[in-house]
Amino acid sequence: MLFKIASVAALASSVAAHMAMSEPCPRFSPNCATQPPLPAGQGYNYNIKNPIAYDAPVFISDTPWPQPVASWTAGQPVTVKFQPDGAAHGGGHCQFAISYDNGKTAAIVHKVMEHCFFNGPSDGNNAEVLQYTFNLPADVPASSKAQFIWIWTNAIGNRELYTGIADITIANPGGSTSYTGKSAIYPNHAGYPTIPEFNGDYTTGVSLFDNAPNVVVSPGGSPAPPASSAAPPKPEYSSSAVESKSVAPPVGHTPAPQPSAEPTVEVTATEPPATQPTAPATPVYTSSAPTAVPTGSACTHGALQCVSGNAGFQQCVWGVWSATFACGKGTVCQQTSSDAVICGWA
């Protein structure tokens, strides 16, 4: 399920360069200290600091570098660096993930919530933090063809998606063959939930990441769930502009499935939507028909409800009501159906 938020202000496109990973060197970046030669038929991506288009693939290319750009060891510290002089949009949420299938399935190995690129709350554009060092989990399997993925959800400005994918090798002296972690998710993109501007509340959207299902990644592909644990049904995501429409996930990626008691899941790539939905001038919040969630859940995944005297609303994220999202200035929340709301002019 997804809800899409748009406003007149959000329709203005930004011309400033944003943040981009520089180490490990993402595919076809011209800005790394060193990089492999380009694969045949590929060119440098001089727009690597731009956000990913709403209905484009979530990564710049499915084609890897011809050789790895970094060699990491499970259980050891690794460092991820970012280019300077980019607009950091007040920080936000950063996910760091490992994949073995070109990004189709990605498991989180580290995340920086709320203040990525900053040391605390900020309304500035100049990043204070340009690198993060963390221990790669000890059970990340060895592979000569692994991918490291960075995903950023900005706190301030247009609701956008920023990603980077780098080709790396991983050594694992312990011999682990699979790694289980929270699924990477791609907010503000076709087929995924939209996280609104934080407006000073840096916990905005955190529950989406906390409640993500577990996935298993391995060099041989994602193993099937244990026989004693049935895999959850694959969900249908939809987005809403003026009216609700079905939106397929982007090529080479699939939204995180709905969990059932910390499930282990597999994902399958499907085709992207033909065109990008047209955003309305009035903020609209809606969800498609909700799907069933595990017994005992407090609410139905994807449902929306007005709260706080109609000054805002909540979304059900995998059985748990989210924090309250405020309606825009001069608007109030109006419940249009059992699972949809609109912030309309008072």
Secondary structure by P-SEA (a helix, b strand, c coil): cbbbbbcccccccccbbbbbbccccccccccccccccccccccccccccccccccccccccccccccccccccccbbbbbbbbcccccccccbbbbbcccccccbbbbccccccccccccccccccccccbbbbbcccccccccbbbbbbbbbbccccccccbbbbbbbbbbccccccccccbbbbcccccbbbbcccccccccaaaaaaabbbbbbccccccccccccccccbbbbbbbccbbbbbbccccccccccccccccbbbbbbbcccccbbbbccbbbbbcccccccccccccccbbbbccccccccccccccccccccccccbbbbbccccbbbbccc
